[in-house]
Amino acid sequence: MGQFRLIAAQEPIEQLIQNGPSALQSQLLEVQKILDFAEGHMELPLGGKYQTYVKLERDYVLWNVVGAEEFSVEARHWCFPIAGCVTYRGYFLEADALAYINRIQAENLDLYLGGISAYSTLGWFNDPLLSTYIDWPLSSLALLLIHELAHSKIYLPGDTRFSEAFASFVGQEGQRQLLKLNGADVGEVQYWSMRREQNALFNNYLLSGREALVKLYDQPIPEFSKRILKQQLMAEIKNCYTRNKAQLGAGRFDSFFQQVVNNARLVSVSSYNDLVGAFGELYRRAGSWSEFYRLSSGLAQMSESKRSLVLAALIKQSPVITGMQELTKEEVAYRGNDGNTHKIQCDTFTYHYFYGNFPGAENDSIGGRSNG
């Protein structure tokens, strides 16, 4: 019903460009340039998508519920027609999402609820532009729209991490190429490059915390002890970030820690970010969009076990991963490996500047995803 309400509320872009509010007219004209670039230069299927506009009287179009077991950093999967099995449940009404959370409280899951500004119907419908993001800066619009169009190019039902990382990389690289083509000033190009590096470094930091949690959850100790140690480790993930803000985005990710940090929150980050570096390496080797899509499609057709091995090999070539591994080895050699992976990781940030001190940027949340 939520999808059909969107369909019923659509207004043609052509009419709004002629008769709509001036601010909206300007944004729609810029959106058309982004879409032309995505279709013509990046070979992304546009079809009839984004030719209409829907004004919503709310901040988000969807709310996603993410869940994980109390002692696991693996996402719970929910299976649906069309979309296959995914690591979230989406609701058009926040009240419905909250009602579902209340219904499953007895299962003792770690849960996270995040607002979503955009999503793709994977080509089943002609997705409209939405008021939830139409007034974003043009660089952010490019990142979002190219990400969503990428889902129509390649989407692997049952593998959220693959599908979202693929779309995230395509969105980031497409945005970079569009800025360059449009002659963006050096400052803007460097700003977005800096943000991508910050995102990768922060995600790798959270990954080290997840690895420490996995080690804890695998220990043969009573659940009440494990529960106490879990809370201590979650607190340390936050405290280490606070001690090392200069290296971890200079405050950009403060809002991530304004909500509770639990297994589900960490899952919500990993679903979108863990494999982006692998697709970056794949694109570097491919040398063109058409070859990149061919190789990515080949990955999607592999068995899950083989695909995981190939992606793991690719991601090891990521500059962030490679650099952080070297710094961690250095820290272990200097301070001794006490078996606490996350402590070593935090010490690494304390004693080294991986990318140096980034200038500050506005607060935003890598975990509260703006697109789906």
N, C-alpha and C positions, 0 to 999 in steps of 0.2 A: 504493500500500500504506500509506503514511503517513496518507493521508486516511481510509482504511477502519479503521485502528487507532484513530484518534480517534473515529470513529463507534461502534466496538465498546466503547469505554471510557466512553461517556456515562452520566451519572446524572441522573435527573429533578430539576429544581430544587425542585419541590414537596416531594419526599421529604427533600431535604437541609435545607430550611427547617424541617421538622418534627423531623428526627432527626440532622442534621449537627452538627459542632462549633459552639459558640456564636459564635465569631468569624466563621466562614463564614456562618452563618445571618444575622448582622447585615449583612454585605456583600451577600449575595444580596437581602435586602429593599431595600437602598439601590439596587442595580442595577435592580430592578423599577421603582423610581420614575424612574430615568433613562430606561428603555425606554418607560415610559408617556408621559413628556414628549416623547421623540423621535417617537413615533408620533402622539400626539394634537396636540401643538403644532407640531411641525416637519414633519408629513406624510411621515415616513420609513417605508418598508415594513418592518414587523417580522415578520409572518407567524409562522413557528415558530422563528425565530432566537433564540438565547440562552435557551432554555427547558431546557437541559441543561448539565451541568458535567463537565469532564474534568480530572483531576489528572495532571499530567505530572511525571516524575522528572528534569526538566532545566529550565534557566533560560529557554530559548527554544523556541518551537514550530517555528520555521524558521530557516534561515540563507540569506541572499541573497548571491549573487556578482554584483558589478557590474564591468563592464570598459569600457575605452576604449583606443584606439590610443595609441602612445607619444607622438605629436605631434598629439593631437586632444582636445578637451574634449566631443566628442559621444559619447554612450553607445553601446556595442554593443547591438544588439537581438537578442533570441531570441524565436522564434515558437512558440506552443503552441496546441493545441485549447482552445476556450472563452475563455481569457484573451487570445488574440490575440498581437500582438508587444509585448513589454515590455522594459524596460531592466535586467533582472536575471534570474538563474536561482535559483529557490528550492529548498531541500533540507530534508527533515525531519530528516536526520542530518548533524551537522557534519562527520563523517568523509567523507561522500559529497561535501560541498561542497569540502573540502580535496583530495579525490582528483581532482575535476574541475579545480581550480586547477592541480594538478600536471600534469595531462594537457595543459593549454594553455599551460604556461610557455614553450614554444618559440615561441609566436606573439608574444612580446615585448609583451604588453599590460600596461597599468597595471591592477591588479586591487584590489578591496576586498571584504572579507568582513564582513558585519554580522549580528548576531543579531536576530531578529524576535519580538516577544512576541505578536502577533496578526495575523490576516489575514482577508480575506473571500473566500468561494467564489462571490460575485456572485449568490447566490440559488440556486445549483445544489444546495447542501446547506443544512440548517438548522444554522448555525454554533453551536457550543457556547461557553459561557464557559470560560476556561482558568485553571489555577493560575498561569500565567506572569505574570498581571497582577491577579488577583482581590483581592489585598491592597493594591493601590495606593490612595492617597488618593482620596476620592470625586470631587473635581474632575478629577483625572487620568483616572479611570475614565470620567467623562462625555465628556471630550475624545476618548478612545480609541473608545468604543463608538459614539458619534455619527459619528465618522470612518468606521468600518467600515460602519455602516448606510447612509451616504451612497453607498458604492460600489454598493449594490443599487438606488439611485435612478437614478443616472447613471454609466455606465462606458463609456469610449470605447476599444475594443480598438485597439491600435497607437499610442496616444498616452498614455504614462505620465505626462508632465508635466501634461497637462490633467486626467486622472482623479485624480491624487494631489493636485493643487492644489485642485481642486473639493472633494474630501473633507476636505482639511486646513482649508479655510475653513469648511465646514459644521460641522466638529467644534469649531473655535474659537468661532464665533459661537453655536453651540448651547450650548456650555459657558457662555459669557457670559450668555446669556439665562436659562439654568437657575439660575445663581448668583443673578441678580437676582430671579427668581421665588421662589426659596427664602428670600429675605431674608438672603443672606450679608452678613456685616459689611463695612463699607467697606474695611477692610484687605485682606480676601481678594480683593475685586473689583479693587482697585488692584494687588494682587500679580500677578494673572493678566493684567491689562492691561499691566503693566510687562513681563512675560515675552513677551507677543506683540510688543511694540515692540522688545525686545531681539532676539528671533528675526529680525524683519524687518530690523533694522539689521545684524546679524551676517551674514545671508544676502546683503544688498546689498554688504557688505564683501567676501565671498568672490566675489561676482559680478564685482567690479572686478578681482580677481585672475585670474579666468577670462578676462576681456576682455584683460588684459595677455598671458596665455598664447596667446590666439588670434593676437594681433599677432606674437608671437614665432614661432609655428608657421608663419605665412604668409610669413616672411622667406625669401628665396632664398639661404640659407647652408648650408654643409655640415652633415650630421647630427651629426657629433661636436661641432661648435660649438653647434648648437642644443641638444644634450643637456646641455652644460655650463651654458648660459644658463638652461635649464629648471630645473636643480637650484638655481641661484642664485635664481631667481624664486620657486620653492617655498619656499626658506628665508626669503626676504623676506616672504612672506605670513605665515609664522609669527612672524617677528621683529617685524613691524609690529603684529600682534595683541598681542604681549607688551608692546610699548611703549605701547599704547593700551587696556589692559584696562579702565580706568575708564569709557571710552566704549562699550566692546564687552562689556557684560554683567558687569563687575566680577568676572571669573573663572569665570562660568557655563560658558564654552565651553572651558575648559582641556583637558578630556578629548578634545575634537576633535583636538587637536594631539599627544596622547600616542601616536597611531598615525601611520604615515607619511601625509603629504599628497601625493597624486598626482592625475592626471586623473580616475581612477575615484572617488576620494573626493569630489572637487568635483562630479562628476556625481550622486553619491548625494544630495547636498544639493539640487542644482538640481531634481531630479525631483520633490521634495516642496514646494519653497518658491518657485520663481521666479514663479509665476503667482497666488499667493494674493492679492496685492494687487489683481489684476484682478478676481477674484471678489468681493472686498470692495467694490470700486467698483460692480460689477454689482448686488450686493445693495442697496447704498445707493440706486441708481436704481430698483430693482424695488419696494422698500417692503414686500414680503411674501414668505413662503417660496414660496407657490404661483407667484407671478409670477417669482421668482428661478429656480425649477426650469424654468419654461417658457422663459425666456431662455437658461439654461444648456443645455437640450436643443436649442434652436435653434443654439447655437454648435457643439454636437457634430455636428449634421447638416451644417454647412458644409464646404466643401473645406478641406484643411489650410492652404493658402495664405491663404484669406480669413479663417479662424479665427485664424491667427497675427496678421494685421493688426488684427483687432478686439481681440484680447487685448492686443496691444502698445499700442493706443490707450487701453484701459482702465487698464492698469498705470501709464501716465504720470500718472494722476490720484492714484496712491497717495501719501499724505503722506510716507512714508519716501523713495520714489524722488524725488519733487519736491523735498523738502528737501535731499537729498544732492546732487542735480544743481546746485542753487543754491549750495551751499557749495563744490562742486568748481569751479564757474565763478569764484567769488570767489577761491579759492586759485590758480587758473591766472592770473587777472589780477594777483594780488599777487606770485607767485613766478615766473611765466612757464611756459609749457607746454613742457617739454623732450621731449614725445612719449612719456613714460613714464606711462601712465594709472595704473598701480598706485602709483607714487611720489606722484603728485598726490593720489590717494585717501588714501594713508597720511598725507600732509601735512595733508589736510583733517581727519582724525581728530585729528592732533596739535594743531592750532591752534584747533579748534572743538569745542564740546560740543553735539552734535546734539540729544540728548535730555537732556543733563545727566548728572550722576553718579548711576547707579542704585545702590541698596543691593545688597550681595552676596546671592547665592543659592547653593543647593547645586550642585555641579558636575554637569553633564549634557551629553550630546553631541547636537548638532543633526544630526550626520551619521549616528551609529549609531541608525537609526530604531527606534522602539519599536512601530511598527505598519506594516501593509502594505496 
